[in-house]
Amino acid sequence: MISPKDFALLSHWAFLDQIGADVADPDGTDARRLAEAGYLTPGAVAEYWRVTRAGQAARAEYTRAHPIGRRVGGIPL
């Protein structure tokens, strides 16, 4: 399973949030590591990454294991 940091970075790229991704990974080493693992692939625009199906599956697995946002203060959303 991916780490919380990897989940956050994949989430930034899933929504094409380059600013958030640059803040989370300023030198790009984590993005390159995720690309080598098969979770990201170069996008059509320079310096952008596209999340692969494997990356989407990893994000879904992480979300199932860590149900973020499903409950806030014990109240189901």
C-alpha positions in Angstrom: 0.0 0.0 0.0 1.2 3.5 -0.7 2.2 6.0 2.0 0.1 9.0 3.0 2.6 11.2 1.2 2.3 9.2 -2.0 -1.5 9.4 -1.7 -1.4 13.1 -1.4 1.0 13.5 -4.3 -1.2 11.2 -6.5 -4.2 13.2 -5.5 -2.6 16.5 -6.5 -1.9 15.0 -10.0 -5.3 13.4 -10.2 -6.8 16.9 -10.2 -3.9 18.5 -12.2 -2.9 20.6 -9.2 0.6 21.4 -10.2 1.0 24.1 -7.5 0.0 21.6 -4.8 2.3 19.0 -6.2 5.2 21.4 -6.4 4.7 22.3 -2.8 4.5 18.6 -1.7 7.4 17.6 -3.9 9.5 20.6 -4.9 12.4 18.7 -6.5 10.2 16.1 -8.3 12.0 13.1 -6.8 8.8 11.6 -5.4 6.9 12.0 -8.7 9.8 10.3 -10.6 9.7 7.5 -8.0 6.0 7.1 -8.5 6.4 7.1 -12.2 9.1 4.3 -12.0 6.6 2.3 -9.9 4.0 2.7 -12.7 1.6 5.1 -10.8 2.3 8.2 -12.9 3.1 8.8 -16.6 4.2 12.0 -18.4 1.2 14.1 -19.4 0.7 15.9 -22.7 1.8 19.2 -21.2 5.4 19.6 -20.2 6.1 19.2 -16.4 2.6 17.6 -15.8 2.0 14.0 -14.8 -1.0 11.8 -15.5 -2.2 9.2 -12.9 -2.2 5.7 -14.5 -4.8 3.0 -13.8 -2.4 1.5 -11.3 -2.2 4.9 -9.6 -5.9 5.2 -9.5 -6.2 1.7 -8.0 -3.5 2.5 -5.4 -5.5 5.7 -4.4 -8.7 3.7 -4.1 -7.0 1.0 -2.0 -5.6 3.7 0.3 -9.0 5.3 0.6 -10.7 2.0 1.5 -8.1 1.3 4.2 -8.2 4.9 5.5 -11.8 6.2 5.1 -11.0 9.9 5.0 -13.9 12.3 5.0 -16.6 9.7 5.5 -17.1 10.8 9.1 -16.5 14.2 10.6 -17.0 14.3 14.4 -18.9 11.0 14.3 -21.4 12.4 11.8 -21.6 10.5 8.5 -21.3 12.7 5.5 
